[in-house]
Amino acid sequence: MPLVTVYYWRTLSPLQMALLGQKIPVAVANHLTIDQVREAWLIPDDIEVLFQKGDPRDVRHSDIAIRVEAMHLRHREKIVNDAAKEIGEDVDQILEGLTFFVWIVLAHAGYYEQRREQ
């Protein structure tokens, strides 16, 4: 399950945050899925998005940083730069007037989730 953290130093409107929360899972699922590799299949519901307000003391070069953490798969290595660019293009209109970057980290990691009915 990819985890996306949106760090922001300039104010994002409630509408921008809502739109990013809707658009990012779709973009990440679309651009990190590899159809021929079962382990690389993603759907938007697999992706979590967290928003983190930056501290004014942070050393930074952009208004927004979008960090995508996803499971390392050999096949994803080949597409990671294109995926970052395509995710950026997908959210560019929402972030109009702001500088931003997309950083994808492919991690060797384990994952477990316990879902309970509520």
MOKA-V871196 format. One record per helix or strand of 2 or more residues. SS is the DSSP state (a for helix, b for strand). FROM is the first residue (numbers start at 1). LEN is the number of residues. If there is no record, write none. Layout:
SS;FROM;LEN, SS;FROM;LEN
This chain:
b;3;6, a;14;19, a;38;3, a;44;3, b;48;6, b;64;8, a;74;4, a;80;12, b;100;8
